[in-house]
């Protein structure tokens, strides 16, 4: 057996295991376990007087691993750096080269979009040196974010409270959420009504011949938006139509085509996984990383199932286009594929040399490899596989039908309209179904008389703009040019972890009182930091650095002096923010003065208005008004983890450590006497054993 004299270094042990499968015995694949060097935590680590020269230090937990890799590298004839293909991956390779004391002229760098045998072998045939432009772009981003965070965060500590942070991208994301919430608060709901008629053909009594149509016009005038103004108006229409006659005045049929959606980019994958699978952005990216790095497929061994998941390109390789065409024709027939489709992204920053997110092997149908995946991995892989494969299928043909019904009332003339859609050729919808809008309309003819079965008025109120979900926030960030595929999930996680944002019952993002406070302070005193145009322009400049079109220190030279001056000036100008939000009805039991609401790191709490003479405080944690099932002394209260996830625990913590993710209902399990809980779906079960309450008939 040949000696393993060539060392390949990747970031992840899973990735190392997958790549090892494809290489010969003379290769040894090792993992760095992520980053090995970074700016120091204890000081700024950037010499702003010396052209922003950074000082990098070994990450403490990586020192042992670096030492091991250094010994292996000295014994190897070649060291091949195979970290991820993006800027961060390039930066990790550069730091490894420095930490391992490799000769820059001899160190080899390989990149690949997918972890498959062909991709790895092709990459090994085409090694290159470290791309200094990509490293510089990542370095500029890291230093820029360090300067903003290192100087602005302490100011927030002084003016609000310790523990807060202000990041360049996270502050803009928070501002978007806060501004949407203020739009919702200012919104005034407007009442309106709609009127729907249930009709059937005069000669038919069959249920399947019934269909609905909505009121479109009155005396030739369209119902104004958002609808009929009041119940009085809708009642007058119903009264007028009490003995009305109804005739089909027009039937319009139109064959339309619906094109398949392009394969996923990072942003569209995060948005679709949030919408269809209810996954958070962080969860989606973690699962995608696992699918990319490799899944053990039994006798086939570990294999990367998808291409690299941090991408804004819609490009697809010729190999995939060919294999998808072959698969579609064999599985569904020649008429389901009519030529290889190429998609172009509208994003100016997208790198077309990269690829969209797609399966590495279209023959790995989700159902065939389901046993090797956990339930969440399977759901995401199934979504990615279907989206990419369906993108190469023929358009769906849809017959759209609109039927206008003329109603003659006692005083006025009305037009009702029914819209229907019917698939005449499913095309890509066979693989990637989408909801069609419209009623199922029975066969009808113009001038045909109809029976009105009933009129159904419905009251509505205009709705405020919806809060952002994680998916819609990512779409907005991408639309505004803020952040890049690698930053979306960390940005959203950070603003939740810091307590600036929490999720409502519909899993949409709602700013906390602290989030409002931080945004207002930054908007008033540091408008550039939360300006969407500035942040987008900075991203463009980082792209130019990556492309070798801009010197990496130039954006820093333009930004930092005025920013630093503003920090110095504002520190004396900004008074400590008033954290008292309003008076409460409670009285301090220690001194008798009124208690007031205050904001702290963990949200609102009650404090004595006699502070600092009286320092009494009270928690505002919501009680379920049931005794703790473990100690029987404290009450069960709502609590939150550091990352904002809701759980239930004892009010006597840490004396009593009772805690559960699911809501206790105050009952004891008849089987084991432990706490009974209710799941989000309404199931009642024991928190410990397998007892489940049978549903009532």
C-alpha positions in Angstrom: 0.0 0.0 0.0 1.4 3.4 -1.0 2.1 5.9 1.8 -0.4 8.7 2.3 2.0 11.5 1.3 -0.6 14.0 0.0 -2.5 16.0 2.7 -6.0 17.4 1.8 -7.4 19.8 4.4 -11.1 20.7 4.7 -13.2 22.5 7.4 -15.5 19.7 8.4 -15.0 16.1 9.5 -18.1 15.0 7.6 -16.7 16.6 4.5 -13.4 14.9 5.1 -15.1 11.5 5.4 -17.0 12.0 2.2 -14.0 13.2 0.1 -11.8 10.3 1.5 -14.2 7.9 -0.3 -13.2 9.4 -3.7 -9.4 9.6 -3.3 -6.7 7.0 -3.6 -4.5 5.5 -0.8 -1.8 8.2 -1.2 -4.2 10.9 0.0 -4.9 11.7 3.6 -8.0 14.0 4.2 -8.1 15.9 7.5 -10.4 18.6 9.0 -9.4 21.9 10.5 -12.8 21.9 12.4 -13.5 25.4 11.0 -11.6 28.6 11.5 -8.1 28.5 13.0 -7.3 32.2 13.3 -9.3 35.4 13.9 -9.1 38.9 15.3 -8.5 38.8 19.1 -11.5 39.0 21.4 -9.9 41.1 24.1 -9.0 44.1 21.9 -9.9 45.6 18.6 -7.1 43.9 16.7 -7.0 46.5 13.9 -4.4 49.2 13.6 -6.5 52.1 12.3 -3.4 54.4 12.1 -1.5 51.9 9.9 -3.8 51.4 7.0 -6.1 49.1 9.0 -3.5 46.4 9.5 -5.2 43.4 11.3 -3.6 41.4 14.0 -4.7 37.8 13.8 -4.3 35.3 16.7 -4.8 31.6 16.9 -8.2 30.6 18.1 -7.6 28.9 21.5 -9.6 25.8 20.8 -7.9 25.3 17.4 -4.3 25.4 18.7 -4.0 21.7 19.3 -5.5 20.9 15.9 -3.2 23.4 14.1 -0.2 21.7 15.8 -1.4 18.3 14.6 -1.9 19.6 11.0 1.5 21.3 11.0 3.2 17.9 11.8 1.2 16.2 9.1 2.0 18.9 6.6 5.7 18.6 7.1 5.6 14.9 6.4 3.5 15.4 3.2 4.8 15.9 -0.3 1.8 18.1 -1.1 -0.7 20.1 1.0 -4.0 20.7 -0.7 -6.4 23.2 0.8 -10.0 22.2 -0.1 -12.2 24.5 2.0 -15.5 25.9 0.7 -15.5 27.8 -2.5 -16.8 31.2 -1.2 -14.9 34.1 0.3 -15.0 32.6 3.8 -13.7 29.3 2.6 -10.9 31.2 0.8 -10.1 33.0 4.0 -9.9 29.8 6.0 -7.4 28.4 3.4 -5.3 31.5 3.7 -5.2 31.4 7.4 -4.4 27.7 7.3 -1.5 28.4 4.9 -0.2 31.0 7.4 -0.7 28.9 10.5 0.9 25.8 9.0 3.8 27.9 7.6 3.2 26.7 4.1 5.1 28.2 1.2 2.5 30.3 -0.7 4.0 29.3 -4.0 3.7 25.6 -3.2 0.4 25.5 -1.4 -2.4 24.2 -3.6 -6.0 25.4 -3.5 -8.9 23.4 -5.0 -12.5 24.3 -5.2 -15.6 22.4 -6.2 -19.4 23.0 -6.3 -20.3 19.5 -5.2 -18.7 16.7 -3.3 -18.8 13.9 -5.9 -16.1 11.7 -7.4 -16.0 13.6 -10.7 -16.0 17.0 -9.1 -13.1 16.1 -6.7 -11.0 14.5 -9.4 -11.5 17.5 -11.7 -10.6 19.9 -9.0 -7.4 18.0 -8.3 -6.4 18.3 -11.9 -6.8 22.1 -11.7 -5.3 23.4 -8.5 -4.6 27.1 -8.1 -3.0 29.4 -5.6 -4.9 31.3 -2.9 -7.1 34.0 -4.5 -5.9 37.1 -2.6 -8.8 39.1 -3.9 -11.4 36.8 -2.2 -9.3 36.9 0.9 -9.1 40.7 0.9 -12.9 41.0 0.4 -13.5 38.7 3.4 -10.9 40.6 5.4 -12.4 44.0 4.6 -15.9 42.7 5.7 -14.4 41.3 8.9 -12.6 44.5 9.8 -15.5 46.7 8.8 -17.8 44.7 11.1 -15.2 44.7 13.9 -14.9 48.5 13.8 -18.6 49.0 13.8 -19.2 46.5 16.6 -16.2 47.4 18.7 -17.0 51.1 18.8 -20.7 51.2 18.6 -21.7 48.4 21.0 -20.0 50.0 24.1 -21.9 53.2 23.4 -25.2 51.2 23.5 -24.0 49.6 26.8 -23.5 53.1 28.3 -26.7 54.6 26.9 -29.1 51.6 27.3 -27.5 48.6 29.1 -24.7 46.1 28.8 -24.9 43.1 26.5 -26.3 45.0 23.5 -24.6 44.9 20.2 -24.8 46.8 16.9 -23.7 45.1 13.7 -23.6 46.6 10.2 -26.1 44.2 8.5 -28.1 43.2 11.6 -28.9 46.8 12.4 -30.4 47.3 8.9 -32.4 44.1 9.2 -33.7 45.2 12.6 -34.7 48.6 11.2 -36.8 46.9 8.5 -38.6 44.9 11.1 -39.2 48.0 13.3 -40.4 50.1 10.4 -42.9 47.4 9.4 -44.2 47.2 12.9 -44.7 51.0 13.1 -46.7 50.7 9.8 -48.8 48.1 11.5 -49.3 50.3 14.6 -50.3 53.3 12.5 -52.7 51.3 10.4 -56.4 52.0 10.7 -58.6 49.0 9.8 -61.4 49.7 7.3 -64.6 47.7 7.2 -65.8 46.3 3.9 -68.1 43.6 2.6 -68.0 41.1 -0.2 -71.0 39.3 -1.7 -70.9 35.9 -3.2 -73.7 34.0 -5.0 -74.1 30.3 -5.1 -75.6 29.3 -8.5 -76.6 26.2 -10.5 -78.1 25.5 -13.8 -81.9 25.9 -13.9 -82.4 22.3 -15.1 -80.0 20.7 -12.6 -80.4 19.7 -8.9 -76.9 18.0 -8.7 -74.5 19.3 -6.1 -71.6 19.1 -8.6 -73.3 21.6 -10.9 -73.3 24.3 -8.2 -70.6 27.0 -8.4 -69.9 30.3 -6.7 -69.4 33.8 -8.2 -68.5 37.1 -6.6 -70.3 40.4 -7.2 -68.1 42.4 -9.6 -70.2 45.4 -10.8 -73.3 47.3 -10.0 -75.0 49.3 -12.9 -71.8 48.9 -14.9 -69.5 50.3 -12.3 -66.9 48.0 -10.7 -67.1 47.6 -6.9 -64.5 50.0 -5.6 -61.6 48.6 -3.6 -61.5 47.1 -1.1 -65.2 46.2 -1.4 -68.8 47.1 -0.6 -68.6 49.9 2.0 -71.1 48.8 4.7 -73.7 46.2 5.8 -76.4 48.6 4.9 -75.2 48.7 1.3 -74.8 45.0 1.0 -78.3 44.4 2.6 -79.8 46.8 0.0 -78.2 44.7 -2.8 -79.5 41.5 -1.4 -83.0 43.0 -1.0 -82.9 44.2 -4.6 -81.9 40.8 -5.9 -84.5 38.9 -3.8 -86.6 38.2 -7.0 -83.8 38.8 -9.5 -83.1 36.8 -12.7 -79.7 35.6 -13.7 -78.3 34.9 -17.1 -74.8 34.0 -18.3 -73.7 37.0 -20.4 -70.2 36.0 -21.3 -67.9 33.1 -21.1 -64.2 33.6 -21.8 -61.8 30.7 -22.1 -58.0 31.2 -22.5 -55.2 28.6 -22.6 -52.2 29.9 -20.6 -48.9 28.4 -19.8 -47.2 28.3 -16.4 -43.4 28.1 -16.5 -41.4 26.2 -14.0 -39.6 28.1 -11.3 -35.8 28.3 -11.4 -33.7 26.1 -9.2 -32.9 27.4 -5.7 -30.5 30.1 -4.7 -29.8 30.5 -0.9 -32.4 33.2 -0.5 -35.2 31.3 -2.4 -34.4 28.1 -0.6 -34.6 29.7 2.8 -37.9 31.4 1.8 -39.5 28.3 0.4 -38.4 26.1 3.3 -39.9 28.6 5.7 -43.1 28.7 3.7 -43.6 25.0 3.0 -41.6 23.3 5.7 -41.8 25.9 8.5 -38.0 25.7 8.9 -36.1 28.7 10.3 -33.3 30.2 8.2 -30.6 28.8 10.6 -32.3 25.3 10.5 -32.5 25.3 6.7 -28.8 26.3 6.3 -27.7 23.7 8.8 -29.6 20.9 7.1 -28.3 22.1 3.7 -24.8 22.0 5.0 -25.3 18.4 6.1 -26.7 17.4 2.6 -23.8 19.2 0.9 -21.0 17.7 3.1 -22.2 14.1 2.7 -24.8 11.5 3.9 -23.8 7.9 4.4 -25.8 5.9 1.8 -25.1 2.5 3.1 -23.2 0.3 0.7 -22.4 3.4 -1.5 -20.7 5.1 1.4 -20.9 8.9 2.2 -21.9 11.2 -0.7 -22.7 14.8 -1.0 -26.3 15.0 -2.1 -26.5 18.7 -3.1 -24.3 21.4 -4.6 -22.9 24.2 -2.5 -25.7 25.9 -0.6 -24.4 29.5 -0.3 -25.0 30.8 -3.8 -26.9 33.6 -5.6 -26.4 32.0 -9.1 -29.1 30.3 -11.1 -26.5 28.5 -13.3 -26.8 24.8 -13.9 -24.0 22.6 -15.1 -24.1 20.9 -18.5 -23.8 17.5 -16.8 -26.9 18.2 -14.7 -28.9 19.5 -17.7 -28.1 16.3 -19.6 -28.8 13.9 -16.7 -32.1 15.8 -15.9 -33.2 15.5 -19.5 -32.5 11.8 -19.6 -34.3 11.2 -16.3 -37.4 13.3 -17.2 -37.8 11.5 -20.6 -37.4 8.1 -19.1 -39.7 8.7 -16.1 -42.4 10.9 -17.6 -42.1 10.7 -21.4 -40.6 12.8 -24.2 -43.4 15.3 -24.1 -42.4 16.4 -20.5 -39.0 17.8 -21.7 -38.7 20.3 -24.5 -35.1 21.4 -24.4 -32.6 22.3 -21.7 -33.6 25.5 -19.8 -31.0 28.0 -18.7 -31.9 30.6 -16.1 -30.2 34.0 -15.6 -30.2 35.7 -12.3 -31.3 39.3 -11.9 -28.8 39.9 -9.1 -25.9 42.1 -10.2 -23.6 40.4 -7.7 -24.3 36.8 -8.6 -21.3 34.8 -9.8 -22.4 32.9 -12.8 -19.4 30.6 -12.6 -21.1 29.2 -9.5 -24.2 27.0 -9.5 -27.7 27.0 -8.2 -28.6 24.6 -5.5 -29.4 21.2 -7.1 -29.0 17.5 -6.4 -25.6 16.1 -7.3 -27.2 13.1 -8.8 -30.7 13.3 -10.2 -31.0 9.5 -10.0 -30.9 9.9 -6.2 -34.7 10.3 -6.0 -35.8 11.4 -2.5 -38.0 8.3 -1.9 -35.1 5.9 -2.9 -32.7 7.3 -0.3 -35.3 8.3 2.4 -34.1 5.6 4.8 -30.6 7.2 5.0 -32.0 10.7 6.0 -33.7 12.0 9.1 -37.1 13.5 8.6 -35.9 17.1 8.2 -33.0 16.2 5.9 -35.5 14.3 3.8 -38.0 17.2 3.6 -35.4 19.7 2.5 -33.7 17.3 0.0 -37.0 16.4 -1.5 -37.8 20.2 -1.9 -34.4 20.9 -3.5 -34.5 17.8 -5.8 -38.0 18.5 -7.0 -37.4 22.2 -7.6 -34.2 21.6 -9.6 -35.5 18.7 -11.6 -38.9 20.4 -12.3 -37.0 23.5 -13.6 -36.1 21.4 -16.7 -39.7 20.2 -17.4 -42.2 21.5 -19.9 -44.6 24.3 -19.0 -48.0 23.4 -17.7 -51.0 24.2 -19.8 -53.9 25.7 -17.9 -57.3 26.5 -19.2 -58.6 29.6 -17.5 -62.3 30.3 -17.6 -64.2 33.4 -16.5 -68.0 33.4 -16.5 -69.9 36.7 -16.2 -73.4 36.4 -14.9 -75.9 39.3 -15.4 -78.3 39.7 -12.6 -81.4 41.9 -13.0 -82.7 43.2 -9.7 -85.9 45.2 -9.0 -84.0 48.5 -9.4 -80.4 47.8 -10.6 -78.3 45.6 -12.8 -75.5 43.5 -11.4 -72.6 41.4 -12.8 -71.2 38.4 -10.9 -68.0 36.7 -12.0 -66.8 33.1 -11.5 -63.2 32.3 -12.3 -62.0 28.7 -12.8 -58.7 27.0 -13.7 -58.2 23.5 -15.0 -54.9 21.8 -15.9 -55.0 20.4 -19.4 -51.3 19.3 -19.3 -49.5 19.2 -16.0 -45.9 19.5 -17.2 -43.6 20.5 -14.4 -46.6 20.5 -11.9 -46.4 16.7 -11.9 -43.2 17.1 -9.9 -43.6 20.5 -8.2 -47.3 21.1 -7.6 -48.6 24.6 -7.1 -52.0 25.8 -6.0 -54.4 27.0 -8.8 -56.7 29.9 -8.1 -60.4 29.5 -9.1 -63.6 27.5 -8.7 -64.3 24.2 -10.5 -66.9 25.4 -13.0 -69.4 23.0 -14.6 -70.0 23.1 -18.3 -72.0 26.3 -19.1 -73.2 28.2 -22.2 -73.8 31.9 -22.9 -77.4 33.1 -22.5 -78.1 30.2 -20.2 -80.5 30.9 -17.3 -79.2 30.2 -13.8 -80.9 29.6 -10.4 -79.6 31.6 -7.5 -79.4 29.2 -4.5 -78.3 31.8 -2.0 -76.4 35.0 -1.5 -73.6 35.0 1.0 -72.4 38.4 2.4 -69.2 38.4 4.3 -67.7 41.1 6.5 -64.0 41.9 6.2 -61.5 44.4 7.6 -58.5 45.7 5.7 -55.3 44.2 7.2 -52.1 45.9 8.1 -48.9 45.0 6.2 -47.8 41.6 7.4 -44.8 41.2 9.7 -41.8 39.7 8.1 -41.3 36.0 8.3 -37.7 34.8 8.1 -38.3 33.9 4.5 -39.8 37.3 3.5 -37.1 39.2 5.4 -34.4 37.3 3.4 -36.2 38.2 0.2 -36.2 41.8 1.2 -32.6 41.9 2.2 -31.7 40.3 -1.2 -33.9 42.8 -3.1 -32.2 45.7 -1.3 -28.7 44.2 -2.0 -28.0 43.9 1.7 -26.0 40.9 2.9 -25.0 37.9 0.9 -25.9 34.2 0.9 -23.5 33.5 3.7 -24.9 36.2 6.0 -28.7 35.8 5.8 -29.1 33.1 8.5 -26.5 34.5 10.9 -28.1 38.0 10.7 -31.6 36.7 11.5 -30.3 34.5 14.3 -28.3 37.4 15.9 -31.2 39.8 16.1 -33.2 37.1 17.9 -30.4 36.0 20.1 -29.8 39.6 21.2 -33.4 40.0 22.2 -34.2 42.7 19.6 -36.7 40.5 17.8 -39.0 37.6 18.8 -41.4 35.4 16.9 -45.2 35.8 17.3 -47.6 32.9 17.3 -47.5 32.8 13.5 -43.7 32.6 13.6 -43.3 36.1 12.2 -40.7 38.6 13.4 -41.9 41.2 15.9 -39.5 43.8 17.4 -39.2 43.9 21.2 -39.1 47.1 23.2 -35.4 46.9 23.2 -35.4 46.5 19.4 -37.4 49.7 19.1 -35.1 51.5 21.5 -31.9 50.4 19.7 -33.3 51.2 16.2 -34.5 54.7 17.3 -31.1 55.5 18.8 -29.2 54.4 15.7 -31.6 56.1 13.3 -31.4 59.4 15.1 -27.6 59.5 15.8 -26.0 57.1 13.3 -28.3 57.1 10.3 -25.6 55.8 8.0 -25.3 52.5 9.9 -29.0 51.7 9.4 -29.3 53.2 5.9 -30.2 50.5 3.3 -28.5 52.3 0.4 -25.2 52.7 2.3 -25.2 49.1 3.4 -26.0 47.9 -0.2 -23.3 50.2 -1.6 -20.8 48.7 0.9 -21.7 45.2 -0.3 -21.1 46.3 -3.9 -17.7 47.5 -2.9 -16.8 44.2 -1.2 -17.8 42.5 -4.5 -15.5 44.8 -6.4 -12.6 43.9 -4.0 -13.4 40.2 -4.6 -13.2 40.8 -8.4 -9.9 42.7 -8.1 -11.4 46.0 -9.1 -10.9 47.9 -5.8 -8.1 48.1 -3.2 -9.4 46.4 0.0 -8.7 49.3 2.4 -10.5 52.0 0.3 -14.0 51.4 1.7 -12.5 51.4 5.2 -10.6 54.7 4.6 -13.8 56.3 3.4 -16.0 55.0 6.2 -14.0 54.9 9.4 -12.8 58.5 10.0 -16.3 60.1 10.0 -17.8 57.1 11.9 -15.1 57.3 14.6 -15.6 61.1 14.9 -19.4 60.6 15.2 -18.8 58.1 18.0 -16.6 60.5 19.9 -19.1 63.4 19.5 -22.3 61.4 20.2 -21.0 59.9 23.4 -21.3 63.2 25.2 -24.4 64.3 23.3 -26.6 61.2 23.9 -28.1 61.1 27.3 -28.8 57.7 28.9 -32.0 56.4 27.4 -35.0 56.5 29.6 -35.9 52.9 30.2 -39.1 53.6 32.1 -42.0 52.9 29.7 -45.0 53.8 32.0 -46.3 53.5 35.5 -47.9 50.3 36.7 -50.8 49.8 39.2 -48.6 47.9 41.6 -47.1 49.3 44.7 -43.6 48.4 46.1 -44.1 46.1 49.1 -40.8 47.4 50.6 -41.3 51.2 50.6 -44.8 51.8 49.3 -43.9 53.8 46.2 -45.4 53.0 42.8 -43.7 50.4 40.7 -42.8 51.3 37.1 -42.1 49.3 34.0 -38.5 49.2 32.9 -36.6 47.6 30.1 -33.7 45.2 30.8 -31.6 42.7 28.9 -34.4 40.1 29.2 -37.3 42.5 28.4 -39.7 44.3 30.7 -39.7 44.1 34.5 -41.1 46.0 37.4 -38.9 48.3 39.4 -39.5 50.6 42.3 -39.8 54.3 41.3 -37.9 55.1 44.5 -34.6 53.8 42.9 -31.8 54.1 43.9 -32.9 54.4 47.5 -35.1 51.3 47.0 -33.8 48.7 44.6 -36.8 46.4 44.7 -37.7 44.7 41.3 -40.2 42.1 40.1 -40.3 39.8 37.2 -43.2 40.1 34.7 -42.9 36.5 33.6 -46.4 35.1 32.7 -47.7 32.5 35.2 -50.0 29.6 34.1 -51.6 29.8 37.5 -50.8 26.1 38.3 -48.6 24.7 40.9 -45.2 23.3 39.9 -45.7 19.5 39.4 -42.2 18.8 40.9 -41.9 20.9 44.1 -45.6 21.9 44.6 -44.4 25.2 46.0 -43.6 27.5 43.0 -45.8 28.2 40.0 -45.3 27.2 36.4 -44.3 30.3 34.4 -43.3 31.1 30.9 -39.6 31.4 30.4 -37.2 31.9 27.5 -33.8 30.5 26.5 -31.0 32.9 25.7 -32.0 32.5 22.0 -35.6 33.5 22.8 -37.2 30.0 22.6 -40.2 29.7 24.9 -40.3 27.0 27.6 -42.1 26.4 30.9 -40.4 26.2 34.3 -40.8 26.6 38.0 -40.9 30.1 39.5 -38.6 28.8 42.3 -35.7 28.2 39.9 -32.8 27.5 40.7 -34.2 25.8 43.9 -36.5 23.8 41.6 -35.3 22.8 38.2 -38.6 21.7 36.6 -38.7 22.6 32.9 -40.5 21.4 29.8 -40.9 22.7 26.2 -44.6 21.8 26.1 -47.3 23.6 28.1 -48.4 21.8 31.4 -52.2 21.8 32.0 -52.0 21.2 35.8 -53.1 17.6 35.6 -51.0 14.5 36.6 -50.5 11.4 34.4 -52.8 8.5 35.5 -50.0 6.1 34.6 -46.9 7.6 36.3 -48.1 10.7 38.1 -45.8 13.0 36.1 -47.0 16.3 34.6 -49.5 16.2 31.7 -48.7 18.6 28.8 -50.4 19.9 25.7 -48.5 19.9 22.4 -48.8 22.8 19.9 -51.2 20.6 17.8 -53.5 20.1 20.8 -52.5 16.6 21.8 -52.7 15.9 25.6 -50.0 13.5 26.8 -47.6 12.7 29.6 -44.3 14.7 29.8 -42.4 11.5 30.7 -44.1 8.2 29.8 -46.0 7.2 26.7 -49.5 7.9 28.0 -51.7 9.9 25.6 -55.2 11.1 26.2 -57.6 9.5 23.8 -59.6 12.1 21.8 -63.3 12.5 22.8 -65.8 11.3 20.2 
